[in-house]
Amino acid sequence: MLADRDSLLRRLHELRSEHRDLDTVIARLEGGPTDQLYLQRLKKRKLKLKDEIAWLESRLLPDIIA
């Protein structure tokens, strides 16, 4: 269980790092002339990462029954 949790935390860290990196790249590209299709693909990748991050976070947090 701990190894699984550690691997999920490691993956979550990797995804968050990639998400931040994409955020930086997108901000730089939006400041000047760029290929709009490439920019759109980067934004879609960023949204996909956000979904994966949310999924991993939900797996790591225990269910709380109120």
C-alpha positions in Angstrom: 0.0 0.0 0.0 2.8 2.4 0.9 4.7 1.7 -2.3 1.5 2.3 -4.3 0.9 5.6 -2.4 4.5 6.6 -3.0 4.3 5.9 -6.7 1.1 7.9 -6.9 2.7 10.8 -5.1 5.7 10.7 -7.4 3.5 10.7 -10.5 1.4 13.6 -9.0 4.6 15.6 -8.5 5.7 14.9 -12.1 2.3 15.9 -13.5 2.2 19.1 -11.5 5.7 20.0 -12.6 4.8 19.4 -16.3 1.6 21.5 -15.8 3.7 24.4 -14.4 6.1 24.1 -17.3 3.3 24.2 -19.8 1.9 27.2 -18.1 5.2 29.1 -18.5 5.5 28.1 -22.2 2.0 29.0 -23.0 2.4 32.4 -21.4 5.5 33.1 -23.4 3.9 32.0 -26.7 0.8 34.1 -26.1 2.9 37.2 -25.9 4.0 37.2 -29.5 3.2 35.8 -32.9 3.0 32.0 -32.8 1.4 29.0 -34.4 -2.2 28.9 -33.1 -2.5 25.2 -33.7 0.6 24.5 -31.6 -0.7 26.8 -28.8 -4.0 25.0 -28.9 -2.4 21.6 -28.5 -0.3 22.8 -25.6 -3.5 24.1 -23.9 -5.3 20.8 -24.5 -2.3 18.9 -23.0 -2.5 21.3 -20.0 -6.2 20.5 -19.5 -5.5 16.8 -19.7 -2.8 17.1 -17.1 -5.2 19.0 -14.8 -7.7 16.1 -15.1 -5.1 13.6 -14.3 -3.9 15.6 -11.3 -7.5 15.8 -10.0 -7.9 12.1 -10.5 -4.7 11.3 -8.6 -5.6 13.6 -5.8 -8.9 11.9 -5.4 -7.2 8.5 -5.2 -4.8 9.8 -2.5 -7.4 11.4 -0.3 -9.5 8.9 1.7 -13.3 8.9 1.3 -14.9 10.8 4.2 -18.4 9.6 5.1 -20.3 12.3 6.8 
